[in-house]
Amino acid sequence: MEQVTERAKIGFQDVRDVVLERIQNRVWSQGDLLPTEQELAEEFGCARATVNRALRELADRGIIDRKRKSGTRVAVSPVKQAKLEIVLTRQLVEDRNANYRYALVERKEETAPGWLASQLDLPMGATVLHLRAMHYADNQPFQYEDRWINIAAVPKVVDADFTTVGPNEWLLGEVPFSNAELTFAAVPADDELSDYLACAKATPLFQMERTTWFRSQPVTFVRMSFHPGYQMRSQY
């Protein structure tokens, strides 16, 4: 096994990349026990905390298994995790070399319906801002957006102008979020979706639901339905 002889300042990324390379090159095969953190720290000439962070990142990616008292092993069936970015619809359209256009369909303050209050754990009678909007690519329907925003979490949304700027753009600029939950589904176009997305009723559509929170407080729930044939790609 090659030794790390460079004694310049070693970062956790350096340790992570070397460990990953050794796993990929089968220096350590599936199920093999890795050296201890202390042994790796001595080899790399770095702090044990640096090694710990590197191994934690590899464990989060499903490449290694870490168990207290039994050590760290190369995962037998590595789990690869895909990452999805929350991208502005404007960017999705422009990345396709198309002209983007946005239109607000409806805006109203209302009491959160029961299903939404239950899903977001909102108190009874909570008020939300309900927005419906369309996004176009070269004047062709691209995405229909149906969104609810928790006014208690974002009070300034009451005075926000969504006639020219979409709610997603506004929220990303005004409110941070700490975590999100995504759901993907194929749904048949109902009367409303077939009308807005210019397709026949029952046409299969790609639909994504996203809920975001900031410090455990729900911020928004949105249901986005895309034009027929839309595909989402990710890398890992």
C-alpha positions as CSV (number, residue, x, y, z in Angstrom):
1,M,0.0,0.0,0.0
2,E,1.4,3.4,-0.9
3,Q,2.3,5.7,1.9
4,V,1.5,9.4,2.2
5,T,4.8,11.2,2.6
6,E,3.8,14.8,2.0
7,R,3.8,16.6,5.3
8,A,2.3,19.9,4.1
9,K,-1.0,20.8,5.7
10,I,-3.4,18.0,5.0
11,G,-7.1,18.8,4.8
12,F,-10.0,16.4,5.3
13,Q,-10.6,16.5,1.5
14,D,-7.1,15.0,0.9
15,V,-7.7,12.2,3.3
16,R,-11.2,11.5,1.9
17,D,-9.9,11.4,-1.7
18,V,-7.0,9.0,-0.9
19,V,-9.3,6.7,1.1
20,L,-11.8,6.7,-1.7
21,E,-9.1,6.1,-4.3
22,R,-7.9,3.1,-2.4
23,I,-11.4,1.7,-2.2
24,Q,-12.0,2.2,-5.9
25,N,-8.7,0.5,-6.7
26,R,-9.6,-2.4,-4.4
27,V,-6.7,-1.8,-2.0
28,W,-9.5,-2.2,0.5
29,S,-12.3,-4.4,-0.9
30,Q,-15.9,-4.6,0.2
31,G,-16.2,-5.7,3.8
32,D,-12.5,-4.9,4.6
33,L,-11.7,-3.3,7.9
34,L,-10.0,0.1,7.4
35,P,-7.1,1.3,9.6
36,T,-8.1,3.1,12.8
37,E,-8.5,6.9,12.8
38,Q,-5.3,7.1,14.8
39,E,-3.4,5.0,12.3
40,L,-4.6,7.0,9.4
41,A,-3.8,10.3,11.2
42,E,-0.3,9.1,11.8
43,E,0.1,8.1,8.1
44,F,-1.3,11.4,6.8
45,G,0.5,13.5,9.4
46,C,-2.7,15.2,10.4
47,A,-5.1,15.5,13.3
48,R,-7.4,12.7,14.2
49,A,-10.3,15.1,13.8
50,T,-9.3,15.6,10.2
51,V,-9.6,11.9,9.5
52,N,-12.8,11.7,11.4
53,R,-14.4,14.3,9.2
54,A,-13.2,12.6,6.0
55,L,-14.6,9.3,7.1
56,R,-17.9,10.8,8.1
57,E,-18.3,12.3,4.7
58,L,-17.6,8.9,3.0
59,A,-20.1,7.3,5.4
60,D,-22.7,9.8,4.6
61,R,-22.2,8.9,0.9
62,G,-22.7,5.2,1.7
63,I,-19.2,4.2,0.8
64,I,-18.1,3.0,4.2
65,D,-19.9,1.7,7.3
66,R,-18.8,3.0,10.7
67,K,-19.8,1.2,13.8
68,R,-18.7,2.1,17.3
69,K,-16.3,-0.5,18.8
70,S,-16.3,-2.6,15.7
71,G,-14.4,-0.1,13.4
72,T,-14.9,1.2,9.9
73,R,-15.4,-1.2,6.9
74,V,-15.9,-0.7,3.2
75,A,-19.6,-1.0,2.6
76,V,-20.6,-4.4,1.1
77,S,-23.3,-2.9,-1.0
78,P,-22.4,0.8,-1.3
79,V,-25.4,3.2,-1.6
80,K,-24.9,6.0,-4.1
81,Q,-26.8,9.1,-3.3
82,A,-28.0,11.5,-5.9
83,K,-28.1,15.2,-5.2
84,L,-30.9,17.4,-6.4
85,E,-30.5,21.2,-6.5
86,I,-33.4,23.5,-5.9
87,V,-33.2,25.3,-9.2
88,L,-35.2,28.3,-10.3
89,T,-37.7,27.5,-13.1
90,R,-36.3,30.5,-14.9
91,Q,-32.9,28.8,-14.9
92,L,-34.4,25.4,-16.1
93,V,-36.0,27.2,-19.1
94,E,-33.0,29.3,-19.9
95,D,-30.7,26.3,-19.7
96,R,-32.7,24.9,-22.6
97,N,-31.9,28.0,-24.6
98,A,-35.5,29.1,-24.4
99,N,-37.1,32.4,-23.5
100,Y,-38.7,32.4,-20.1
101,R,-42.0,33.9,-19.2
102,Y,-43.9,33.9,-15.9
103,A,-47.6,34.7,-15.2
104,L,-49.5,34.9,-11.9
105,V,-52.8,33.1,-12.2
106,E,-54.3,33.6,-8.8
107,R,-53.3,35.0,-5.4
108,K,-55.4,34.8,-2.2
109,E,-55.0,34.5,1.6
110,E,-57.0,31.7,3.0
111,T,-57.3,29.4,6.0
112,A,-55.0,26.4,5.5
113,P,-57.1,23.5,4.3
114,G,-57.1,20.4,6.6
115,W,-54.8,18.3,4.5
116,L,-52.2,21.2,4.3
117,A,-52.5,22.0,8.1
118,S,-51.9,18.3,8.8
119,Q,-49.0,17.9,6.4
120,L,-47.2,21.1,7.7
121,D,-48.3,20.7,11.3
122,L,-49.9,24.1,11.3
123,P,-52.2,25.3,14.1
124,M,-56.0,25.2,13.5
125,G,-57.1,28.3,11.6
126,A,-53.6,29.2,10.4
127,T,-53.6,31.6,7.4
128,V,-51.6,30.8,4.3
129,L,-51.0,32.6,1.1
130,H,-52.2,30.5,-1.9
131,L,-50.5,31.2,-5.2
132,R,-51.1,29.6,-8.6
133,A,-48.7,30.5,-11.4
134,M,-47.6,29.5,-14.9
135,H,-44.1,29.3,-16.3
136,Y,-43.5,29.3,-20.1
137,A,-40.6,28.3,-22.4
138,D,-40.8,30.1,-25.7
139,N,-44.4,30.8,-24.9
140,Q,-45.2,27.1,-24.6
141,P,-46.5,25.8,-21.2
142,F,-43.6,24.5,-19.1
143,Q,-44.7,24.3,-15.5
144,Y,-47.9,24.9,-13.5
145,E,-47.1,25.9,-9.9
146,D,-49.6,25.5,-7.0
147,R,-48.0,26.9,-3.8
148,W,-49.0,27.6,-0.2
149,I,-46.8,29.9,2.0
150,N,-47.0,29.9,5.8
151,I,-47.6,33.6,6.6
152,A,-46.6,33.1,10.2
153,A,-43.2,32.0,9.0
154,V,-42.9,34.7,6.4
155,P,-45.0,37.7,7.4
156,K,-43.5,40.0,4.7
157,V,-45.0,37.7,2.0
158,V,-48.3,39.5,2.5
159,D,-46.9,42.6,0.9
160,A,-44.8,40.9,-1.7
161,D,-45.6,41.6,-5.4
162,F,-45.8,38.3,-7.4
163,T,-47.0,39.8,-10.6
164,T,-43.5,39.9,-12.2
165,V,-41.4,37.7,-9.9
166,G,-42.3,34.1,-9.1
167,P,-42.7,33.0,-5.5
168,N,-39.8,30.6,-5.7
169,E,-37.4,33.4,-6.8
170,W,-38.8,35.6,-4.0
171,L,-38.5,33.0,-1.3
172,L,-35.0,32.0,-2.2
173,G,-34.0,35.7,-1.9
174,E,-35.8,36.4,1.3
175,V,-36.1,33.3,3.4
176,P,-33.4,30.7,4.1
177,F,-34.4,27.1,4.5
178,S,-32.7,24.4,6.6
179,N,-34.2,21.3,5.1
180,A,-36.6,20.1,2.4
181,E,-38.7,17.1,1.5
182,L,-39.3,16.1,-2.1
183,T,-41.9,13.8,-3.6
184,F,-42.0,12.7,-7.2
185,A,-44.9,11.2,-9.0
186,A,-46.4,10.5,-12.4
187,V,-50.0,11.8,-12.5
188,P,-52.7,11.9,-15.2
189,A,-53.7,15.4,-16.3
190,D,-57.1,16.4,-14.9
191,D,-59.3,19.2,-16.4
192,E,-57.2,22.0,-14.7
193,L,-53.8,20.6,-15.7
194,S,-54.8,19.7,-19.2
195,D,-56.1,23.3,-19.6
196,Y,-53.0,25.0,-18.3
197,L,-50.4,22.6,-19.8
198,A,-52.2,22.4,-23.2
199,C,-52.4,18.6,-23.2
200,A,-55.2,16.0,-23.5
201,K,-56.9,14.9,-20.3
202,A,-55.3,11.9,-18.6
203,T,-51.9,12.7,-20.3
204,P,-49.1,11.4,-18.0
205,L,-47.3,14.3,-16.3
206,F,-44.3,14.6,-14.1
207,Q,-45.2,16.2,-10.8
208,M,-42.9,17.2,-7.9
209,E,-44.0,18.3,-4.4
210,R,-41.6,20.1,-2.2
211,T,-41.9,21.2,1.4
212,T,-39.3,23.4,3.0
213,W,-38.7,24.3,6.6
214,F,-36.5,26.8,8.4
215,R,-35.4,25.8,11.9
216,S,-38.3,23.3,12.2
217,Q,-40.9,25.9,11.1
218,P,-42.7,25.1,7.9
219,V,-42.2,27.7,5.2
220,T,-43.9,26.6,2.0
221,F,-45.5,23.6,0.2
222,V,-45.5,23.6,-3.5
223,R,-46.8,21.2,-6.2
224,M,-45.2,21.6,-9.6
225,S,-46.6,19.9,-12.6
226,F,-44.5,19.9,-15.8
227,H,-45.3,19.8,-19.5
228,P,-45.7,16.3,-21.1
229,G,-42.3,14.7,-21.7
230,Y,-40.5,16.6,-19.1
231,Q,-37.5,14.7,-17.7
232,M,-35.4,15.4,-14.5
233,R,-31.8,14.3,-14.4
234,S,-29.4,14.0,-11.5
235,Q,-25.8,12.9,-11.0
236,Y,-24.0,11.0,-8.2
